[in-house]
Amino acid sequence: MRYGTLALALLVVGVAGCAQHSVEITPAFVSTQNYDSYSCKQLKSEKTRLTRDHSQYADVQDMIAARDEIYTAASLFLFAFPLLLTTGGNADPADEISHLKGQLRAVEKVSITKNCPV
């Protein structure tokens, strides 16, 4: 019975400490006013840049999330609680991904308003 309780406690702590995968991160609010003065060409260029940056940050975030999942699984399997302390949680990549997603959303909204093929 004690091992079951310990395993449950480790599971709760482990899952709570895991970093999110990039697709699970919600976009931050970014005002479309930042892009209202952009031409269609500038909007397309900005979307390309933001998409590239998002992809790079998403790769890092997904590696962090995968590492956290491995550490959590190892901790649960081995009851090695100190491994749970190495999980990173959501740090800078997640914040940047959220902001980039918000920027992409704002660029897409302005592109639609201006009838730009982006």
A tleap script that builds the chain and sets N, CA, C and O, in Angstrom:
source leaprc.protein.ff14SB
mol = sequence {
  NMET ARG TYR GLY THR LEU ALA LEU ALA LEU
  LEU VAL VAL GLY VAL ALA GLY CYS ALA GLN
  HIE SER VAL GLU ILE THR PRO ALA PHE VAL
  SER THR GLN ASN TYR ASP SER TYR SER CYS
  LYS GLN LEU LYS SER GLU LYS THR ARG LEU
  THR ARG ASP HIE SER GLN TYR ALA ASP VAL
  GLN ASP MET ILE ALA ALA ARG ASP GLU ILE
  TYR THR ALA ALA SER LEU PHE LEU PHE ALA
  PHE PRO LEU LEU LEU THR THR GLY GLY ASN
  ALA ASP PRO ALA ASP GLU ILE SER HIE LEU
  LYS GLY GLN LEU ARG ALA VAL GLU LYS VAL
  SER ILE THR LYS ASN CYS PRO CVAL
}
set mol.1.N position { 0.825 -1.199 0.000 }
set mol.1.CA position { 0.000 0.000 0.000 }
set mol.1.C position { 0.866 1.259 0.000 }
set mol.1.O position { 0.554 2.236 -0.680 }
set mol.2.N position { 1.941 1.226 0.759 }
set mol.2.CA position { 2.802 2.406 0.820 }
set mol.2.C position { 3.442 2.698 -0.529 }
set mol.2.O position { 3.609 3.858 -0.908 }
set mol.3.N position { 3.803 1.627 -1.261 }
set mol.3.CA position { 4.419 1.837 -2.571 }
set mol.3.C position { 3.426 2.435 -3.562 }
set mol.3.O position { 3.800 3.250 -4.404 }
set mol.4.N position { 2.187 2.039 -3.463 }
set mol.4.CA position { 1.157 2.603 -4.336 }
set mol.4.C position { 0.962 4.081 -4.082 }
set mol.4.O position { 0.819 4.863 -5.022 }
set mol.5.N position { 0.955 4.470 -2.815 }
set mol.5.CA position { 0.812 5.877 -2.457 }
set mol.5.C position { 2.024 6.673 -2.934 }
set mol.5.O position { 1.881 7.781 -3.450 }
set mol.6.N position { 3.209 6.107 -2.763 }
set mol.6.CA position { 4.431 6.776 -3.209 }
set mol.6.C position { 4.431 6.937 -4.719 }
set mol.6.O position { 4.790 7.996 -5.233 }
set mol.7.N position { 4.033 5.897 -5.428 }
set mol.7.CA position { 3.986 5.968 -6.885 }
set mol.7.C position { 2.997 7.032 -7.349 }
set mol.7.O position { 3.283 7.779 -8.285 }
set mol.8.N position { 1.849 7.102 -6.708 }
set mol.8.CA position { 0.851 8.113 -7.064 }
set mol.8.C position { 1.389 9.515 -6.798 }
set mol.8.O position { 1.201 10.417 -7.615 }
set mol.9.N position { 2.045 9.700 -5.683 }
set mol.9.CA position { 2.627 11.007 -5.353 }
set mol.9.C position { 3.684 11.398 -6.380 }
set mol.9.O position { 3.735 12.551 -6.810 }
set mol.10.N position { 4.522 10.452 -6.772 }
set mol.10.CA position { 5.549 10.731 -7.777 }
set mol.10.C position { 4.919 11.076 -9.121 }
set mol.10.O position { 5.400 11.960 -9.830 }
set mol.11.N position { 3.855 10.384 -9.465 }
set mol.11.CA position { 3.170 10.664 -10.721 }
set mol.11.C position { 2.614 12.078 -10.736 }
set mol.11.O position { 2.790 12.800 -11.718 }
set mol.12.N position { 1.959 12.477 -9.684 }
set mol.12.CA position { 1.377 13.822 -9.596 }
set mol.12.C position { 2.461 14.886 -9.678 }
set mol.12.O position { 2.327 15.855 -10.425 }
set mol.13.N position { 3.531 14.711 -8.917 }
set mol.13.CA position { 4.623 15.689 -8.930 }
set mol.13.C position { 5.299 15.698 -10.289 }
set mol.13.O position { 5.634 16.764 -10.805 }
set mol.14.N position { 5.503 14.526 -10.876 }
set mol.14.CA position { 6.186 14.431 -12.164 }
set mol.14.C position { 5.421 15.072 -13.289 }
set mol.14.O position { 5.991 15.816 -14.087 }
set mol.15.N position { 4.136 14.793 -13.363 }
set mol.15.CA position { 3.317 15.365 -14.428 }
set mol.15.C position { 3.223 16.880 -14.274 }
set mol.15.O position { 3.232 17.603 -15.270 }
set mol.16.N position { 3.136 17.355 -13.064 }
set mol.16.CA position { 3.027 18.793 -12.831 }
set mol.16.C position { 4.302 19.520 -13.226 }
set mol.16.O position { 4.247 20.695 -13.590 }
set mol.17.N position { 5.446 18.855 -13.164 }
set mol.17.CA position { 6.714 19.505 -13.444 }
set mol.17.C position { 7.164 19.398 -14.881 }
set mol.17.O position { 8.200 19.960 -15.238 }
set mol.18.N position { 6.418 18.693 -15.725 }
set mol.18.CA position { 6.848 18.480 -17.099 }
set mol.18.C position { 6.595 19.710 -17.962 }
set mol.18.O position { 5.601 20.419 -17.806 }
set mol.19.N position { 7.529 19.933 -18.873 }
set mol.19.CA position { 7.356 21.012 -19.845 }
set mol.19.C position { 6.308 20.603 -20.869 }
set mol.19.O position { 6.157 19.419 -21.168 }
set mol.20.N position { 5.596 21.565 -21.400 }
set mol.20.CA position { 4.587 21.301 -22.418 }
set mol.20.C position { 5.254 21.101 -23.774 }
set mol.20.O position { 6.331 21.637 -24.034 }
set mol.21.N position { 4.600 20.322 -24.635 }
set mol.21.CA position { 5.022 20.261 -26.033 }
set mol.21.C position { 4.593 21.566 -26.692 }
set mol.21.O position { 3.654 22.220 -26.239 }
set mol.22.N position { 5.280 21.934 -27.752 }
set mol.22.CA position { 5.037 23.235 -28.384 }
set mol.22.C position { 3.594 23.409 -28.866 }
set mol.22.O position { 3.063 24.519 -28.829 }
set mol.23.N position { 2.959 22.334 -29.314 }
set mol.23.CA position { 1.580 22.448 -29.814 }
set mol.23.C position { 0.589 22.728 -28.692 }
set mol.23.O position { -0.525 23.181 -28.957 }
set mol.24.N position { 0.970 22.468 -27.448 }
set mol.24.CA position { 0.087 22.678 -26.303 }
set mol.24.C position { 0.157 24.107 -25.762 }
set mol.24.O position { -0.643 24.485 -24.906 }
set mol.25.N position { 1.093 24.889 -26.250 }
set mol.25.CA position { 1.295 26.255 -25.746 }
set mol.25.C position { 0.327 27.196 -26.449 }
set mol.25.O position { 0.263 27.232 -27.678 }
set mol.26.N position { -0.422 27.956 -25.662 }
set mol.26.CA position { -1.407 28.873 -26.245 }
set mol.26.C position { -0.745 30.185 -26.667 }
set mol.26.O position { 0.222 30.630 -26.049 }
set mol.27.N position { -1.275 30.795 -27.723 }
set mol.27.CA position { -0.718 32.067 -28.197 }
set mol.27.C position { -0.971 33.197 -27.205 }
set mol.27.O position { -2.022 33.256 -26.565 }
set mol.28.N position { -0.011 34.073 -27.090 }
set mol.28.CA position { -0.188 35.293 -26.308 }
set mol.28.C position { -0.983 36.290 -27.160 }
set mol.28.O position { -1.016 36.186 -28.386 }
set mol.29.N position { -1.613 37.243 -26.500 }
set mol.29.CA position { -2.315 38.280 -27.259 }
set mol.29.C position { -1.290 39.253 -27.832 }
set mol.29.O position { -0.436 39.771 -27.112 }
set mol.30.N position { -1.386 39.489 -29.122 }
set mol.30.CA position { -0.566 40.485 -29.797 }
set mol.30.C position { -1.521 41.326 -30.636 }
set mol.30.O position { -2.292 40.788 -31.430 }
set mol.31.N position { -1.471 42.627 -30.466 }
set mol.31.CA position { -2.369 43.523 -31.178 }
set mol.31.C position { -2.065 43.539 -32.675 }
set mol.31.O position { -0.905 43.535 -33.087 }
set mol.32.N position { -3.117 43.556 -33.472 }
set mol.32.CA position { -2.935 43.652 -34.919 }
set mol.32.C position { -2.434 45.042 -35.328 }
set mol.32.O position { -1.927 45.216 -36.436 }
set mol.33.N position { -2.572 46.021 -34.444 }
set mol.33.CA position { -2.104 47.371 -34.752 }
set mol.33.C position { -0.609 47.408 -35.044 }
set mol.33.O position { -0.131 48.290 -35.757 }
set mol.34.N position { 0.123 46.451 -34.494 }
set mol.34.CA position { 1.567 46.394 -34.752 }
set mol.34.C position { 1.864 46.174 -36.233 }
set mol.34.O position { 2.950 46.509 -36.705 }
set mol.35.N position { 0.909 45.616 -36.961 }
set mol.35.CA position { 1.137 45.248 -38.357 }
set mol.35.C position { 0.234 45.984 -39.341 }
set mol.35.O position { 0.298 45.721 -40.541 }
set mol.36.N position { -0.594 46.888 -38.868 }
set mol.36.CA position { -1.531 47.589 -39.744 }
set mol.36.C position { -0.837 48.387 -40.845 }
set mol.36.O position { -1.381 48.517 -41.942 }
set mol.37.N position { 0.336 48.915 -40.578 }
set mol.37.CA position { 1.034 49.740 -41.567 }
set mol.37.C position { 1.861 48.911 -42.547 }
set mol.37.O position { 2.449 49.470 -43.472 }
set mol.38.N position { 1.920 47.589 -42.365 }
set mol.38.CA position { 2.719 46.725 -43.237 }
set mol.38.C position { 2.034 46.549 -44.586 }
set mol.38.O position { 0.808 46.467 -44.667 }
set mol.39.N position { 2.840 46.492 -45.642 }
set mol.39.CA position { 2.330 46.150 -46.966 }
set mol.39.C position { 2.172 44.629 -47.037 }
set mol.39.O position { 2.624 43.910 -46.145 }
set mol.40.N position { 1.534 44.148 -48.095 }
set mol.40.CA position { 1.362 42.697 -48.259 }
set mol.40.C position { 2.727 42.005 -48.340 }
set mol.40.O position { 2.908 40.913 -47.800 }
set mol.41.N position { 3.667 42.636 -49.006 }
set mol.41.CA position { 5.013 42.065 -49.124 }
set mol.41.C position { 5.677 41.979 -47.747 }
set mol.41.O position { 6.318 40.979 -47.421 }
set mol.42.N position { 5.521 43.023 -46.952 }
set mol.42.CA position { 6.105 43.025 -45.606 }
set mol.42.C position { 5.427 41.985 -44.711 }
set mol.42.O position { 6.090 41.325 -43.911 }
set mol.43.N position { 4.119 41.843 -44.846 }
set mol.43.CA position { 3.393 40.839 -44.061 }
set mol.43.C position { 3.872 39.434 -44.400 }
set mol.43.O position { 4.064 38.601 -43.515 }
set mol.44.N position { 4.062 39.182 -45.687 }
set mol.44.CA position { 4.542 37.863 -46.108 }
set mol.44.C position { 5.942 37.602 -45.566 }
set mol.44.O position { 6.233 36.504 -45.092 }
set mol.45.N position { 6.788 38.586 -45.634 }
set mol.45.CA position { 8.156 38.459 -45.118 }
set mol.45.C position { 8.150 38.236 -43.603 }
set mol.45.O position { 8.907 37.416 -43.085 }
set mol.46.N position { 7.299 38.964 -42.911 }
set mol.46.CA position { 7.200 38.834 -41.447 }
set mol.46.C position { 6.671 37.450 -41.071 }
set mol.46.O position { 7.159 36.832 -40.126 }
set mol.47.N position { 5.679 36.970 -41.807 }
set mol.47.CA position { 5.137 35.639 -41.518 }
set mol.47.C position { 6.207 34.573 -41.742 }
set mol.47.O position { 6.300 33.622 -40.965 }
set mol.48.N position { 7.002 34.715 -42.777 }
set mol.48.CA position { 8.091 33.764 -43.039 }
set mol.48.C position { 9.093 33.768 -41.892 }
set mol.48.O position { 9.522 32.710 -41.433 }
set mol.49.N position { 9.464 34.954 -41.430 }
set mol.49.CA position { 10.420 35.068 -40.329 }
set mol.49.C position { 9.856 34.467 -39.050 }
set mol.49.O position { 10.535 33.709 -38.358 }
set mol.50.N position { 8.613 34.810 -38.742 }
set mol.50.CA position { 7.988 34.304 -37.518 }
set mol.50.C position { 7.830 32.782 -37.557 }
set mol.50.O position { 8.033 32.105 -36.549 }
set mol.51.N position { 7.472 32.260 -38.710 }
set mol.51.CA position { 7.320 30.806 -38.854 }
set mol.51.C position { 8.656 30.101 -38.644 }
set mol.51.O position { 8.717 29.060 -37.990 }
set mol.52.N position { 9.711 30.664 -39.193 }
set mol.52.CA position { 11.057 30.088 -39.022 }
set mol.52.C position { 11.468 30.122 -37.555 }
set mol.52.O position { 11.946 29.122 -37.020 }
set mol.53.N position { 11.286 31.261 -36.909 }
set mol.53.CA position { 11.642 31.385 -35.494 }
set mol.53.C position { 10.810 30.436 -34.627 }
set mol.53.O position { 11.330 29.794 -33.714 }
set mol.54.N position { 9.522 30.360 -34.926 }
set mol.54.CA position { 8.638 29.458 -34.169 }
set mol.54.C position { 9.118 28.017 -34.286 }
set mol.54.O position { 9.151 27.282 -33.299 }
set mol.55.N position { 9.483 27.625 -35.484 }
set mol.55.CA position { 9.945 26.251 -35.720 }
set mol.55.C position { 11.197 25.948 -34.892 }
set mol.55.O position { 11.316 24.869 -34.313 }
set mol.56.N position { 12.118 26.895 -34.841 }
set mol.56.CA position { 13.356 26.684 -34.079 }
set mol.56.C position { 13.064 26.565 -32.583 }
set mol.56.O position { 13.578 25.662 -31.922 }
set mol.57.N position { 12.256 27.457 -32.054 }
set mol.57.CA position { 11.908 27.400 -30.633 }
set mol.57.C position { 11.079 26.155 -30.310 }
set mol.57.O position { 11.242 25.547 -29.252 }
set mol.58.N position { 10.190 25.785 -31.233 }
set mol.58.CA position { 9.353 24.602 -31.013 }
set mol.58.C position { 10.207 23.344 -30.928 }
set mol.58.O position { 9.933 22.466 -30.111 }
set mol.59.N position { 11.236 23.246 -31.761 }
set mol.59.CA position { 12.134 22.089 -31.707 }
set mol.59.C position { 12.799 21.982 -30.341 }
set mol.59.O position { 12.882 20.894 -29.771 }
set mol.60.N position { 13.274 23.110 -29.815 }
set mol.60.CA position { 13.918 23.117 -28.493 }
set mol.60.C position { 12.907 22.741 -27.411 }
set mol.60.O position { 13.202 21.924 -26.538 }
set mol.61.N position { 11.716 23.338 -27.471 }
set mol.61.CA position { 10.681 23.069 -26.466 }
set mol.61.C position { 10.273 21.602 -26.487 }
set mol.61.O position { 10.082 20.996 -25.433 }
set mol.62.N position { 10.141 21.035 -27.666 }
set mol.62.CA position { 9.744 19.630 -27.768 }
set mol.62.C position { 10.834 18.703 -27.238 }
set mol.62.O position { 10.532 17.657 -26.663 }
set mol.63.N position { 12.092 19.076 -27.426 }
set mol.63.CA position { 13.184 18.280 -26.844 }
set mol.63.C position { 13.151 18.354 -25.320 }
set mol.63.O position { 13.382 17.352 -24.642 }
set mol.64.N position { 12.865 19.535 -24.783 }
set mol.64.CA position { 12.769 19.700 -23.329 }
set mol.64.C position { 11.608 18.864 -22.791 }
set mol.64.O position { 11.744 18.189 -21.771 }
set mol.65.N position { 10.473 18.911 -23.476 }
set mol.65.CA position { 9.295 18.143 -23.030 }
set mol.65.C position { 9.578 16.638 -23.089 }
set mol.65.O position { 9.203 15.898 -22.180 }
set mol.66.N position { 10.235 16.194 -24.151 }
set mol.66.CA position { 10.564 14.765 -24.274 }
set mol.66.C position { 11.534 14.343 -23.172 }
set mol.66.O position { 11.383 13.267 -22.594 }
set mol.67.N position { 12.517 15.174 -22.882 }
set mol.67.CA position { 13.469 14.875 -21.813 }
set mol.67.C position { 12.750 14.780 -20.470 }
set mol.67.O position { 13.015 13.877 -19.676 }
set mol.68.N position { 11.844 15.714 -20.228 }
set mol.68.CA position { 11.081 15.690 -18.973 }
set mol.68.C position { 10.250 14.421 -18.858 }
set mol.68.O position { 10.148 13.842 -17.776 }
set mol.69.N position { 9.653 13.983 -19.968 }
set mol.69.CA position { 8.859 12.755 -19.946 }
set mol.69.C position { 9.731 11.544 -19.630 }
set mol.69.O position { 9.315 10.653 -18.890 }
set mol.70.N position { 10.930 11.512 -20.187 }
set mol.70.CA position { 11.850 10.394 -19.924 }
set mol.70.C position { 12.267 10.399 -18.460 }
set mol.70.O position { 12.263 9.350 -17.815 }
set mol.71.N position { 12.626 11.561 -17.928 }
set mol.71.CA position { 13.030 11.654 -16.525 }
set mol.71.C position { 11.882 11.261 -15.601 }
set mol.71.O position { 12.089 10.585 -14.593 }
set mol.72.N position { 10.676 11.687 -15.950 }
set mol.72.CA position { 9.519 11.353 -15.121 }
set mol.72.C position { 9.256 9.852 -15.148 }
set mol.72.O position { 9.008 9.238 -14.110 }
set mol.73.N position { 9.311 9.267 -16.339 }
set mol.73.CA position { 9.094 7.821 -16.444 }
set mol.73.C position { 10.162 7.055 -15.672 }
set mol.73.O position { 9.859 6.078 -14.988 }
set mol.74.N position { 11.411 7.498 -15.782 }
set mol.74.CA position { 12.495 6.834 -15.049 }
set mol.74.C position { 12.283 6.979 -13.547 }
set mol.74.O position { 12.530 6.045 -12.784 }
set mol.75.N position { 11.833 8.134 -13.134 }
set mol.75.CA position { 11.597 8.370 -11.705 }
set mol.75.C position { 10.494 7.462 -11.189 }
set mol.75.O position { 10.602 6.898 -10.100 }
set mol.76.N position { 9.438 7.323 -11.971 }
set mol.76.CA position { 8.331 6.474 -11.542 }
set mol.76.C position { 8.734 5.006 -11.529 }
set mol.76.O position { 8.340 4.250 -10.641 }
set mol.77.N position { 9.524 4.614 -12.521 }
set mol.77.CA position { 9.936 3.217 -12.610 }
set mol.77.C position { 10.945 2.858 -11.518 }
set mol.77.O position { 10.874 1.783 -10.922 }
set mol.78.N position { 11.859 3.749 -11.273 }
set mol.78.CA position { 12.939 3.464 -10.321 }
set mol.78.C position { 12.691 4.046 -8.932 }
set mol.78.O position { 13.492 3.840 -8.019 }
set mol.79.N position { 11.591 4.767 -8.771 }
set mol.79.CA position { 11.324 5.490 -7.528 }
set mol.79.C position { 12.506 6.372 -7.159 }
set mol.79.O position { 12.852 6.522 -5.987 }
set mol.80.N position { 13.102 6.936 -8.161 }
set mol.80.CA position { 14.269 7.805 -7.946 }
set mol.80.C position { 13.793 9.253 -7.956 }
set mol.80.O position { 13.942 9.951 -8.958 }
set mol.81.N position { 13.237 9.691 -6.875 }
set mol.81.CA position { 12.653 11.031 -6.761 }
set mol.81.C position { 13.601 12.146 -7.201 }
set mol.81.O position { 13.130 13.116 -7.795 }
set mol.82.N position { 14.905 12.067 -6.945 }
set mol.82.CA position { 15.777 13.170 -7.373 }
set mol.82.C position { 15.735 13.450 -8.871 }
set mol.82.O position { 16.000 14.578 -9.284 }
set mol.83.N position { 15.412 12.459 -9.692 }
set mol.83.CA position { 15.306 12.725 -11.123 }
set mol.83.C position { 14.197 13.716 -11.437 }
set mol.83.O position { 14.297 14.471 -12.404 }
set mol.84.N position { 13.146 13.722 -10.636 }
set mol.84.CA position { 12.053 14.671 -10.875 }
set mol.84.C position { 12.516 16.112 -10.704 }
set mol.84.O position { 11.936 17.028 -11.288 }
set mol.85.N position { 13.540 16.308 -9.919 }
set mol.85.CA position { 14.046 17.662 -9.699 }
set mol.85.C position { 14.761 18.204 -10.925 }
set mol.85.O position { 15.017 19.405 -11.010 }
set mol.86.N position { 15.091 17.327 -11.884 }
set mol.86.CA position { 15.787 17.779 -13.083 }
set mol.86.C position { 14.835 18.194 -14.187 }
set mol.86.O position { 15.287 18.699 -15.214 }
set mol.87.N position { 13.533 18.002 -14.017 }
set mol.87.CA position { 12.598 18.421 -15.051 }
set mol.87.C position { 12.551 19.937 -15.065 }
set mol.87.O position { 12.550 20.585 -14.019 }
set mol.88.N position { 12.513 20.491 -16.274 }
set mol.88.CA position { 12.671 21.928 -16.413 }
set mol.88.C position { 11.415 22.748 -16.261 }
set mol.88.O position { 11.491 23.930 -15.926 }
set mol.89.N position { 10.261 22.156 -16.498 }
set mol.89.CA position { 9.059 22.977 -16.529 }
set mol.89.C position { 9.098 23.872 -17.753 }
set mol.89.O position { 9.945 23.685 -18.626 }
set mol.90.N position { 8.215 24.822 -17.831 }
set mol.90.CA position { 8.201 25.733 -18.969 }
set mol.90.C position { 9.062 26.945 -18.663 }
set mol.90.O position { 8.790 27.706 -17.735 }
set mol.91.N position { 10.089 27.103 -19.448 }
set mol.91.CA position { 11.021 28.209 -19.255 }
set mol.91.C position { 10.914 29.147 -20.451 }
set mol.91.O position { 9.839 29.307 -21.028 }
set mol.92.N position { 12.012 29.756 -20.814 }
set mol.92.CA position { 12.039 30.750 -21.870 }
set mol.92.C position { 11.491 30.276 -23.221 }
set mol.92.O position { 10.752 31.030 -23.852 }
set mol.93.N position { 11.817 29.053 -23.703 }
set mol.93.CA position { 11.269 28.680 -25.011 }
set mol.93.C position { 9.742 28.735 -25.051 }
set mol.93.O position { 9.173 29.167 -26.053 }
set mol.94.N position { 9.082 28.316 -24.001 }
set mol.94.CA position { 7.618 28.320 -23.989 }
set mol.94.C position { 7.072 29.742 -24.064 }
set mol.94.O position { 6.100 29.995 -24.775 }
set mol.95.N position { 7.677 30.655 -23.348 }
set mol.95.CA position { 7.228 32.049 -23.392 }
set mol.95.C position { 7.414 32.635 -24.792 }
set mol.95.O position { 6.548 33.346 -25.301 }
set mol.96.N position { 8.546 32.329 -25.397 }
set mol.96.CA position { 8.822 32.837 -26.742 }
set mol.96.C position { 7.873 32.221 -27.763 }
set mol.96.O position { 7.407 32.911 -28.669 }
set mol.97.N position { 7.583 30.937 -27.627 }
set mol.97.CA position { 6.651 30.272 -28.537 }
set mol.97.C position { 5.270 30.907 -28.425 }
set mol.97.O position { 4.617 31.149 -29.440 }
set mol.98.N position { 4.824 31.176 -27.219 }
set mol.98.CA position { 3.528 31.807 -27.003 }
set mol.98.C position { 3.467 33.165 -27.696 }
set mol.98.O position { 2.471 33.496 -28.339 }
set mol.99.N position { 4.528 33.943 -27.564 }
set mol.99.CA position { 4.563 35.274 -28.186 }
set mol.99.C position { 4.617 35.150 -29.714 }
set mol.99.O position { 3.928 35.888 -30.418 }
set mol.100.N position { 5.429 34.225 -30.225 }
set mol.100.CA position { 5.512 34.038 -31.674 }
set mol.100.C position { 4.173 33.589 -32.259 }
set mol.100.O position { 3.781 34.047 -33.332 }
set mol.101.N position { 3.475 32.702 -31.563 }
set mol.101.CA position { 2.153 32.276 -32.021 }
set mol.101.C position { 1.192 33.461 -32.060 }
set mol.101.O position { 0.391 33.586 -32.986 }
set mol.102.N position { 1.270 34.319 -31.067 }
set mol.102.CA position { 0.428 35.516 -31.049 }
set mol.102.C position { 0.755 36.452 -32.191 }
set mol.102.O position { -0.143 37.016 -32.816 }
set mol.103.N position { 2.040 36.621 -32.468 }
set mol.103.CA position { 2.446 37.465 -33.585 }
set mol.103.C position { 1.964 36.883 -34.917 }
set mol.103.O position { 1.466 37.608 -35.777 }
set mol.104.N position { 2.117 35.581 -35.073 }
set mol.104.CA position { 1.642 34.938 -36.304 }
set mol.104.C position { 0.137 35.126 -36.480 }
set mol.104.O position { -0.335 35.400 -37.583 }
set mol.105.N position { -0.594 34.982 -35.413 }
set mol.105.CA position { -2.043 35.162 -35.465 }
set mol.105.C position { -2.383 36.599 -35.880 }
set mol.105.O position { -3.279 36.811 -36.697 }
set mol.106.N position { -1.679 37.576 -35.325 }
set mol.106.CA position { -1.933 38.979 -35.661 }
set mol.106.C position { -1.592 39.258 -37.127 }
set mol.106.O position { -2.349 39.944 -37.815 }
set mol.107.N position { -0.469 38.738 -37.608 }
set mol.107.CA position { -0.084 38.923 -39.013 }
set mol.107.C position { -1.129 38.302 -39.930 }
set mol.107.O position { -1.490 38.896 -40.946 }
set mol.108.N position { -1.614 37.128 -39.587 }
set mol.108.CA position { -2.621 36.467 -40.410 }
set mol.108.C position { -3.928 37.258 -40.434 }
set mol.108.O position { -4.573 37.354 -41.478 }
set mol.109.N position { -4.321 37.823 -39.297 }
set mol.109.CA position { -5.553 38.624 -39.258 }
set mol.109.C position { -5.429 39.863 -40.140 }
set mol.109.O position { -6.353 40.190 -40.885 }
set mol.110.N position { -4.285 40.557 -40.058 }
set mol.110.CA position { -4.093 41.752 -40.871 }
set mol.110.C position { -4.032 41.367 -42.347 }
set mol.110.O position { -4.556 42.085 -43.198 }
set mol.111.N position { -3.398 40.242 -42.652 }
set mol.111.CA position { -3.322 39.772 -44.046 }
set mol.111.C position { -4.709 39.511 -44.609 }
set mol.111.O position { -4.985 39.837 -45.764 }
set mol.112.N position { -5.577 38.927 -43.804 }
set mol.112.CA position { -6.947 38.662 -44.248 }
set mol.112.C position { -7.688 39.964 -44.475 }
set mol.112.O position { -8.388 40.122 -45.476 }
set mol.113.N position { -7.533 40.908 -43.537 }
set mol.113.CA position { -8.202 42.206 -43.653 }
set mol.113.C position { -7.780 42.940 -44.908 }
set mol.113.O position { -8.601 43.596 -45.549 }
set mol.114.N position { -6.492 42.835 -45.273 }
set mol.114.CA position { -5.956 43.535 -46.435 }
set mol.114.C position { -6.045 42.697 -47.712 }
set mol.114.O position { -5.581 43.127 -48.768 }
set mol.115.N position { -6.637 41.505 -47.621 }
set mol.115.CA position { -6.732 40.593 -48.770 }
set mol.115.C position { -5.362 40.262 -49.355 }
set mol.115.O position { -5.189 40.222 -50.573 }
set mol.116.N position { -4.408 40.030 -48.488 }
set mol.116.CA position { -3.056 39.675 -48.928 }
set mol.116.C position { -2.917 38.155 -49.022 }
set mol.116.O position { -3.329 37.426 -48.119 }
set mol.117.N position { -2.336 37.692 -50.120 }
set mol.117.CA position { -2.089 36.250 -50.238 }
set mol.117.C position { -0.812 35.857 -49.466 }
set mol.117.O position { 0.281 35.818 -50.032 }
set mol.118.N position { -0.971 35.574 -48.194 }
set mol.118.CA position { 0.204 35.251 -47.366 }
set mol.118.C position { 0.269 33.773 -47.109 }
set mol.118.O position { 1.185 33.304 -46.432 }
savepdb mol mol.pdb
quit
